[in-house]
Amino acid sequence: MNMTPCLHTDKEALQEAMAREIVVMRNLLTSLNDECNAIRMQNSNMFDDVMDERICLFSSFEQWSEKLIEITVKLANDAEVFLRHPLSLRHSEAIEILQECLDPDDFELLSMREQIVALIDEIHHQNDVNASLIKDGVPSGWFEEARQETEVMPKLKSVVAVIDK
């Protein structure tokens, strides 16, 4: 297949954005596992550290996610894929649309897309586990104390908001 120079550059940029996003998402999943351990051990210092580190992860994820969305819109336009709201495209929509924009021989990019989908599922699952632990399994005194110190609920909800399903 003949690939125009612009399309080739877009796919290279997409590959870089996806690779970096995968690294950030793996780190976010690790952070969620660390959060789970902190909750189970009722270790408010560890919990606070995890929440503080997560702010940097969110920032990095948002940066690469925006890049991925921007490139996806370009690829969709090149492939003549209809986008309902290209100016307000969400991350999950961009990931779905990529499947339509990529050629079957874009093995690396399709594989990376599948990794992102799997990581999103794992992140949502771990976030649900953590929320359940906080709701049902932690003595209320510990969590109320930790929540007052860190205002944790907005931070917990932001995991799902940043990585929409």
N, C-alpha and C positions, 0 to 999 in steps of 0.2 A: 504494500500500500504506500502511495506517495503521501508524505506528510508535509504540509506547508511549514516553513520555518517558524511562523507565529504559533501554530498549533503544537509543534515540537517543543518550543520554549514554554508554552502553557502547561504541557504535560510534565515537563521537567520541574517547573515550579510547583505543580500539584503534587508530584512525588515528594519533593522536599517538605512541603507543608504537611502532607499526610504522615510522613516519617516522623516529623517533629511532634505532630499531634499525638501519634501513637505513643511516643516516649512520655509525653505529658500525661496522657490518659493512664498509662501504666503506673506512673508516679502517683496519680490521683487515687488509683485503686489501692496502691500500697498505703497511702494516707488513710483511706477508709478502713483498711484492715488494722492499721495502728490505732485509729479511733475506736474500733471495736474492742481491741485489747485494753485500751485505756478505760473504756466503759466497764468492761468485765472486771478489771482490777480496781475499779473505782479510784483511779489515779488522776486527780484533777490537774496536777502539774503536767503530766504527759498529755492529757487531753488538751490543755491550753497550748502546748507546744505544737501539737498536730494542727489545731485550728489556725494558729499563726502561720505555719508553713503553707497551709492550704491557700491562703490569700495569694501567695506567689504563683502557685499552681493555676489558680483561676485566671490570673492575669495572663500567664503564658498560654493557657488553653484558648482564651478569648482572642489573643493575637493570631494564633495559627488557625483557629476556626474562621475568623474573618477572612484570612487569606484564602483558605479552602473554599469558602462561599464565593468570594470574588472570582476565583479561577473557574469554579463550577458554572457561574453565570456566563462567563466568556465561552466556555466549552459548549454549554447548552445553546448559546446563540449560534456558534459555528456549526453545531450539529442540527440546528433548527428544531430543538426540543422546546416545546411550549412551557413557559414559566408563568404561573398565575400572578405572582407578586415578586418579581425579581429584586425589587428594592428592599423587600422585607423577608427575604429567604432565610429560613431557620436552618440550623446545623443539620438536624435530622432530615429535612427536605433536601438539602444539598447532597447528603450521603445517598439518599434514594435516587436522586436525579443522575448522579454520577454513573450509575449502572446503565442508564440510557445513553449517556454521552460518550462512554468509552467503547472502543472497539474490542471484539472478542480476543484479539491478540495483545491487548494491554494487560498481560498476565500480572505483572508486578502491581500495577495500580488497582486492578480488581481484587487482588489478594489483600492489599492494604485496606481497601474499602471493607472487605469482610472482617479484617482484624478490628477495624474501628467499630463496626456493628457489634461484634462480640464483646469488645471492651465496654461499649455503652450498656449492653445487657448486664455485664458483670458489675459495673458501677451502680446501676440502678438496683440490682439485687443486694449488693453490700450496703447501700444506703438504706434500703428497706429493713435489712437485718439490724443495722445500727439504730434506726428509728424505733424498731420494735423493742430492742434492748432498753432503750431510754424510757419508752412508754410503759413496758411491762416488767422488765427484769431488774431494774436498778433500784436500790433503796432510795426513796424519794429525797431523803436528806442530802445524800451525796450529790445527786444531780441538781437539785435546787441550788445548792451552794455553788457548784461549778457553773451553772447557767447564769447566776447573778454576777459572777466574776467575769464571764466571757461573752455574755449575751449570745449563746450558742445557737439558738433556734434559727435565726436568720441565716447563719453560716451553714447549718445542716440543710436547710431548704435550698440554699444556693447551689448545692451539688446538682440537684435535679434541674434547676433553672438554667444553669450554665450548659449542662449536657442534656438537652431536651430529648425526649424519646419520640 
